[in-house]
Amino acid sequence: MEFLPLKIDGVKTYAGFWKRFLSGLIDAIIFIPAIFIFNYFIKTSIPVAILITVIQLSLYTIYSIYFNYYYGATIGKSNKII
């Protein structure tokens, strides 16, 4: 996997807005099933809602750190997908 910025003909090339937007959207789609499950439990009480929110934020943070550390990019930001 190549790391950004890419050098094409000696010039640094960065991903544009739409490419970054699409990669973020792909990463968000991965979490849609978990979001629906967690939102079912959020309606029970305020302490449960706070706990679920902390869990959701932790999962996405761990996902981002893990994939960036071991693979250099998340699934959505991988050069193989976009």
RASULHU-V128629 format. One record per helix or strand of 3 or more residues. SS is the DSSP state (h for helix, s for strand). FROM is the first residue (numbers start at 0). LEN is the number of residues. If there is no record, write none. Layout:
SS_FROM_LEN ; SS_FROM_LEN
This chain:
s_5_3 ; s_10_3 ; h_16_14 ; h_31_11 ; h_45_26
